Amino acid sequence: MDEFKDRLLELIKSKNISASELSKKINVQRSNISHILSGRNKPSLDFVLKLCDYYNDIDLDWLLKGTSSPNPIIHKKNRNKTSSINKIVLFFEDGTFETFSSK
């Protein structure tokens, strides 16, 4: 399983829901999921974020890149909810960037 659509299908099966139910849960059109599963479209960033926000037990590396873990669908994220931001990097259109650090 090296494609996002395969991992999405695995997620749907593991959660024992239909694609239609998933669309309602993450508030996207059913056609968006259908187009991803058929290979017609790649997922948008908005889609991935909605999926990860709703199912916060999904390993994002597994979902996006297929990086294996013992059980990727129930793999908890390493960052806990009380983590604070350490660094923010802004990239500008002219190729420059600016870094803000909490240290």
N, C-alpha and C positions, 0 to 999 in steps of 0.2 A: 504494500500500500504506500505508494509514493506520491499520491496526489491528494490535494485538499478535499476533492469531492469524495474520495474513498474514505478519508478520515471523518468527514461529515456524516456519511452514511453509517459508519461504525458507531459514531456518537448517537445517532438517531436510534439505531438498533439497541445500543446498550441502555439507553434511557427508556426504551420500550414505548416510544411515541411515534406518531406519523410525522411526515414532513409538514403536513397541514397544522398539526398541533404545535410543532416547533415554530412555525411562522407566527402563530398567535402568541406564543410565550415570549418571543424576542421582538415582536412588533415589526415584522417585515412582511412584504407581500409573499404569498405562496409561490408566485411565479419566480421570485428571486431565488428561492431554494431549488425550485424545479430546474431553472437554468444552470445553477451551479452543479447540481447532481447529474445533469445531462452532459456537462462539459462545455456547454455553450458559452457560459460566462465564468470569469474568475470572481471570487468574493471581493467585495469592497471592504475598505478599512472599517466603515460604519457597520457592516454586517459582522465582521470578526469581533469588533468591540461589543456589539449587542450580544453576541453569542457568549463571549467570555464574561460579560457582566451578569448575564442570567445564570450561566453554569460556571460559577467561580471555582469549581473543582477541576476544571480542564487544564491540562498542561499546555500552555500557549506554544512552547517549542514543538511539542508533538503535533498540535493542530496545524501550525503553519509550515513546519519543515519535516515532519515525520520523524523527528528525533525520538528514539525509543526510550521508554522508561518501563519499569516493571508492569505497571498498570496505568497507562497514560490518561485514561478517562477519569480516574478518580485520584490522580496525582495532585496533591495540593500545591498551590503556588508557594514559592519560597518567601515572597514578601507578605508580611502580615499586615493587617489593616491599620496598625498603629505606627507603621514605618513613616519616617519623615523624608522629605526630599533633600538629597545631598548636593546635587548639582543640576543646573539647567543650562542647556546650550541652545542659543538661538542662531540659526543659519539664515543669512540674508541673501537676496537674489544676486547681489554683486560678488558672491563667493566668500564674503567675510563672515565672521561669526563672533559672538560675544558669549562669555561664560559667566554664570552667576553661581557662586558656591556658598554653602551655609557655614563653611569653616573659616 
